[in-house]
């Protein structure tokens, strides 16, 4: 539960500060990189680098294996991104990336 709260708060801070309408001209959305860091000062962080402003739908899945899901609509990801990023974190165990086409095309990033 702590993981879900931490990630959701971080996502709100990052994505919530974006002013709608800044980018009038829409470019093809690409997730250029995803990285995981773990240090004593900042804790565990997962960073997304995109080629522009692309706000995902974010939701949590509770249960025995809680997850936070980021759905980036009409977005693809770079071939340089590993589809599974294994971590040695206390909260984040791995980050998974994949394409979903149903009901609409999107890139889904799941933080386990």
N, C-alpha and C positions, 0 to 999 in steps of 0.2 A: 504494500500500500504506500509506503514511503517513496518507492521508486516512481509510482504513478503520479503522486503529488509533485515530486521534484521535477519530473519531466514535463508535466502539464504546466506548471508555473513557469518553467524556462521557456516553453513554447509560447505561452501567452506573452511573456516579456519580449521575446524575439519577434513574433509575428504580430502581436498586438500593437506594436509601435509603428507599423507601416500604415501610411495614410492612403486610403483607397483613392484610386484615380491618378496616382503619380505617373504611372506608365500607361499612357493612352494607347500607344502602339504596341500591340501584343506580338511578342516574338515566340518562336517555338520554345517550349519549356523543357529545360534539361537540368537534371541533378548532376552536377559536375563531379562532386566528391562527397563522401561521407567519412567522417573520422571519429574515433573514440579516444578519449584521454582520461587518465586516472592519476590524480596527484593529490597530495595531502592538503594543499591550499584551496583548490577549487572542487575537490571531490571528483565525481564521474561526470563527464560531459560527452554528448554526442552532437557533432556539428554537421550541418548540411550546407553545402555550397551550391547555389543555383545560379543560373545565368541571368537572373532577373528576379522580379517580385512575383512569386508564385505561392499563394497561401494555401496550405493543406487543410484538409478536414482531419481533426485530431480526436481520437477517442481511446478510452481504456477498456481493456477486457479484464475483469476481475476473476478470481478463482485461485485454484491451487498453483497455477503458473501464470501470474499476471503479466500483461503485455500492454504496451502503448503503441497505437497504430497511427501512422501518418499516411493519408491518402492524398497524393498530388495528382489532381485531375488533368487529363490531356498532357501528361508529362512523361518523358522517357528518362533513362539514366545512362550515363557515360559507360562505354565498354571497359573503362579503367576501374570501375567500382567492383569490388568483390561482392558477390551475391550473399555471402555469409561472412560476417566479421565476428570471429570468436574473441571474447574478452576474458580477462581474469578479474573482473570487477566483483564487488560485493553486491551491487544492485543490478547492474547490467551484465547479463550473461552472454548475450550475442545480439547482433543487429542483422536482420535479414531484409533483402531487397528483392522485389519481383514485380512483374507486370500483370495486371488484372484487366480483362476486357469486358467483363460482365458486371453490371449492366452498362457501364461506360468505361472507356479506356483510362487507366490511371497507373501510376507507379505507387506501390505500397511499400512502406518501410515499417518494419515491426521491430520494436525493442523488447527483447525477452528479459 
